[in-house]
Amino acid sequence: MKVLILEDEARVANQLKKLVETILKGGDYAIRVCFELEDAISLIDQEQIDLLLLDLNLNGEDGFEILKRFSAESFHTIITSSYKNKAIEAFEYGVLDFVPKPFELERMKKAFSRIEKNQVAKNPARYLVLKKSLFNQVVAIEEVYFIEAQGHHSILGLKNGRKETHHKSLGKLLKILPHHFKQVHRSFAVNTQVMEQINSFEGSKYELLLRNGFKVPIGRKFYSTFKEYFI
Amino acid sequence: MNSLSKINTIWLILFYISFLILALYNGFNYFNKSVIESGFDYIDFKVKIGDDESWRWSDFQADSLLISLPKEKGVDLWWIRTKINLDKTLGPNEKYGLKVSTSGAHDLYFNGHYIGSNGITTGGPGSGIAKIYQFYVIPDSLATIGVHQIALRISSKGIYKLHYPEILPDEYGNLTRKPLILALFIHFLAGIFLFLFLYFIIQAPSSETKRQFLTFSFLCLGLLLLLVFEYLKFYYQYSYTFHVFRVELISYLTLFVAILLPIYLLFHYNFSKKRWLILIGLILLAFAFVLSPGYDERAYYFIFISFFSALAIVGRAIILEKERHYLIFTGVLCCSICLFIYFDLTLFLGFGIFSLIITFHYLNESIQEKKEYQASLLKAKRLEVELLKMKLQPHFLMNTLTSLIDIIEGDRHQAKAFVISLSKLFDIINEISSNVSIPLSKELDLCKEHLKIMSYRKNVQYSLITKSLNPSEQIPPAVLLTILENGLVHNKPIDHKMEFIVDFEETDTFKKYIVFSSGKTRHLNKEIEDGIGNRYIKARLNEFYQEGNWEFITQKEEPDGWFTKIKIAKNGAL
């Protein structure tokens, strides 16, 4: 696992590094530390990372602008900040967890466990940020009707009928999305609040019709659970 | 001066000049009327020097009597004959009466019948001394509807000038009650002046505007005394000698009031050339004193000079200070009522309104001051909280504690030094937070401890270099510290090093603190806006140096660093 620590204070960064080392000991991991935002940006452009530990108060920068930028990326983000009151807002942008300063090992372990286990974030995201060439686009969760896995990325089927690419994988997105996003197929998940009906075809093939006309295939092993929504 | 205020000035001067001309014209008109015209309705008015019992009769041939008063002084006995018209039908229990006022003793004859006297007219000891007002009841048999003849034998012994008598017929009750009704109103006004005199003289010693309050309270006292002596006639029957004393006293009291009104306003508007203006005013008043032919004219010109000086002072304040002095301007205008309408009661009415307006002005001012004081108190409290919060906010506190954990895990001795620095920092913050200013040395201690802590936290070598500073100079707390913190946030250290240089410059007119923060600027493309830090600095500078007496400038220094300058005016605004 490749972990990036973005923290402007050397001592705090050192603490974080030690904690991550303790947690990931014995595994295959690499830790990088950046003190400046621009260093972190150029590093992300060059290397694939799996986890970002982000300080929201970075040399007078607006922490949320940074968060929006990074939450569009493929990796998970854990916020490390002194401002506990900012946690709720941070979760809205799809962060995996929020660990307040000063750090406790147990608390940090719990945050890391969310990556490994099939466990969703404590507070689900309310927005997804799509990476665009000029400006990142923020999409409200209600607008997302289905998600299709596509390699390391995923395709979001939106309310307005358009499809957009998100850089996080389907698995990663399901960890930060609310409970009403359910996997319906090996490579599909739907927003269960916008389902219309199930269409069945010959040979036990099923598909789900969504409110805006999107059709999503239902995997055989998921059919029984989805049937219950329509009883 | 902009064009708008220029126009205002021209209007104000035009208004002033036309007002002056109008008042002068009115004054001349008023005093040039002959006394007979302006006084009482005399019919067939006749005067004769000498004494003859037969002059009392109505059928006595009047040709031998003079028409106007002789100029000679100390005439012992002289006669006046005139006619009055009784035209009111009275009720069953009502009687006609006469109010007669002469400057000496008199005998009153009604259609030749003796009615009464107010003193001894026969010559010899006590002759001529008498009460100045006397009321008579006219017997029913004489007081029939129609024209009647009045004859007065007057003894003016010891009286330097002959005066026209006042002869006023009316229903007797009316005649005696009317002055009391007026007295009621007068006492009401006197109560106001008494109260204001006491209020302002008690307030004066503790007031910042001692002179204003004192002059104003004495102005009210002058008006009170003037009122008392002016209307004494309603309830105190006095002789001519006291009358002369009273009139003299009224004249001096009028002068006193006339001097105090402009002097009060000079203090109120804090004129710089008070002495010269007072001298000119006094010379004008002296002219009025010497040149006026009578007491009434004198009083009129005293108030005339006083009023126009006062109006000029307020007018100048309106033109120069561009503030709203219109309330006081209106008050002063009220003092002019008496210059246009019968000069007597209107003087007190006008000055009464003026005094109430001035009182209202002071009450308003004190309410305003109280509000401002409370606002400043609140602001000081808020700044104190802000200072405390700077070091209690999570970003500082939690990063410090997290760093402390890290240091403890590494080097025990370093951890100890770090904790000591931290305790020193909190100690200083605690000590200075409620102060408006602190010695520069204390502020530098605060900065040093802060930089030490930041050096530990960021693994950057921060250093503070001071040049030509006076450690005992007072400065507002945590202002330098906030400037350093700005540098820490916005500048990137070079090779793990960052320098702050604090310098001081002084000239005859200003003092200047210059802080140089080295390092590469982080947010090159970003507009640096006023953050919490800069707002704090400006609020502190305002609190200690007062608004307009300081300048706060930050500017980028190529290639690496920032200059922050605080310029403070030594005397007056920048």
Contacts between the chains, C-beta under 8 A, distances in Angstrom:
chain1	res1	chain2	res2	distance
A	8	B	458	7.5
A	9	B	399	5.5
A	9	B	402	7.9
A	9	B	403	6.5
A	9	B	457	5.1
A	9	B	458	5.5
A	10	B	457	7.1
A	10	B	458	5.5
A	10	B	459	3.6
A	10	B	460	7.8
A	11	B	402	6.9
A	11	B	403	3.5
A	11	B	406	4.3
A	11	B	407	6.6
A	11	B	456	6.9
A	11	B	457	5.3
A	11	B	458	7.7
A	11	B	459	7.0
A	12	B	399	5.7
A	12	B	402	4.7
A	12	B	403	6.1
A	12	B	406	7.2
A	12	B	457	7.5
A	14	B	406	5.2
A	15	B	402	5.6
A	15	B	403	7.8
A	15	B	405	6.1
A	15	B	406	4.6
A	18	B	406	7.8
A	18	B	409	7.5
A	36	B	492	7.0
A	36	B	522	7.9
A	57	B	395	5.0
A	59	B	489	5.8
A	59	B	490	7.8
A	59	B	522	5.8
A	60	B	489	4.1
A	60	B	490	6.3
A	60	B	522	7.3
A	60	B	523	7.3
A	60	B	531	7.8
A	61	B	523	8.0
A	82	B	394	3.6
A	82	B	395	5.1
A	82	B	397	7.2
A	82	B	398	3.4
A	82	B	399	6.3
A	83	B	394	5.3
A	83	B	395	7.2
A	84	B	394	7.5
A	100	B	398	7.3
A	101	B	394	7.8
A	101	B	398	3.9
A	101	B	399	6.5
A	101	B	401	7.2
A	101	B	402	4.7
A	102	B	398	6.2
A	102	B	401	4.8
A	102	B	402	4.1
A	102	B	405	5.5
A	103	B	402	6.6
A	103	B	405	8.0
